[in-house]
């Protein structure tokens, strides 16, 4: 499966636009991660534990996106974009990553 953020695949022609596909991953954080992130917020620096959760969520959302396109018998997904958000009121302890693109067949 070709997955790209561009609106086409170089050297290939889009023969069919199959529709918009979407993948989503919602990941919870934990008390210790929140605690250490709070410390990093005060002293500065990167929060590797949250970076790992976001990467895992992106990978899961991308896998869902690809599964949706494969079910449509697509050859590629073009115009892929990612969105990030947090859920959970003031604590914002749940992270969500979504991926959206257009499933296509190539000639």
C-alpha positions in Angstrom: 0.0 0.0 0.0 1.4 3.4 -1.1 0.7 6.0 1.5 1.6 9.6 0.8 0.8 13.2 1.9 0.9 14.3 -1.7 -2.1 14.5 -4.1 -0.8 11.8 -6.4 1.9 9.2 -6.8 4.8 10.2 -9.1 4.9 8.2 -12.3 1.4 6.7 -11.7 -2.0 7.8 -12.8 -5.0 7.8 -10.5 -7.7 5.8 -12.3 -10.4 5.6 -9.5 -11.1 7.7 -6.5 -12.6 5.3 -4.0 -13.4 7.7 -1.2 -12.1 9.2 2.0 -10.6 6.7 4.5 -10.0 7.4 8.2 -8.1 5.8 11.0 -8.1 6.7 14.7 -6.3 5.7 17.8 -7.1 6.8 21.3 -4.4 6.1 23.9 -4.6 6.6 27.7 -1.7 7.9 29.7 -1.0 6.9 33.2 -0.5 8.6 36.5 3.3 8.3 36.5 3.6 9.6 33.0 1.4 12.6 33.9 3.5 13.3 37.0 6.8 13.3 35.2 5.4 15.3 32.4 4.3 17.9 34.9 7.8 18.1 36.2 9.1 18.5 32.7 6.6 21.3 32.1 8.2 23.2 35.0 11.8 22.5 34.3 11.6 22.3 30.5 12.7 19.7 28.0 11.2 16.9 26.0 8.8 14.4 27.5 9.9 11.1 25.9 7.1 9.1 27.4 4.5 11.2 25.7 6.4 11.2 22.5 6.4 7.4 22.6 2.6 7.3 23.2 2.0 9.8 20.3 4.2 7.7 18.0 2.4 4.5 18.9 -1.0 6.3 18.4 0.1 7.6 15.0 1.3 4.1 13.9 -2.1 2.6 15.1 -4.1 5.3 13.3 -2.1 4.7 10.1 -2.6 0.9 10.4 -6.4 1.5 10.7 -6.3 3.9 7.7 -4.5 1.3 5.6 -6.9 -1.5 6.6 -9.8 0.7 5.5 -8.2 1.3 2.1 -7.3 -2.4 1.7 -10.9 -3.3 2.3 -11.8 -1.0 -0.6 -9.2 -2.7 -2.8 -7.2 0.5 -3.0 -3.6 0.6 -4.4 -2.7 3.8 -2.5 -3.9 6.5 -0.1 -3.1 10.0 -1.2 -3.5 13.4 0.6 -2.9 11.8 4.1 -3.0 14.1 7.0 -2.9 13.6 10.8 -4.7 15.3 13.6 -3.9 15.2 17.3 -6.1 16.0 20.3 -6.4 15.3 24.0 -9.5 14.3 25.8 -10.2 14.4 29.5 -11.1 17.8 30.7 -8.5 19.7 32.7 -6.3 16.6 33.1 -6.3 15.8 29.4 -5.0 12.2 30.1 -6.3 10.6 26.9 -4.5 11.3 23.6 -6.2 10.9 20.2 -4.6 10.7 16.8 -6.5 10.5 13.6 -5.4 9.9 10.0 -7.4 10.8 7.0 -6.7 10.4 3.3 -8.2 9.4 -0.1 -8.2 5.8 -1.2 -7.4 5.4 -4.9 -6.6 2.9 -7.6 -3.6 3.5 -9.7 -3.0 2.8 -13.4 
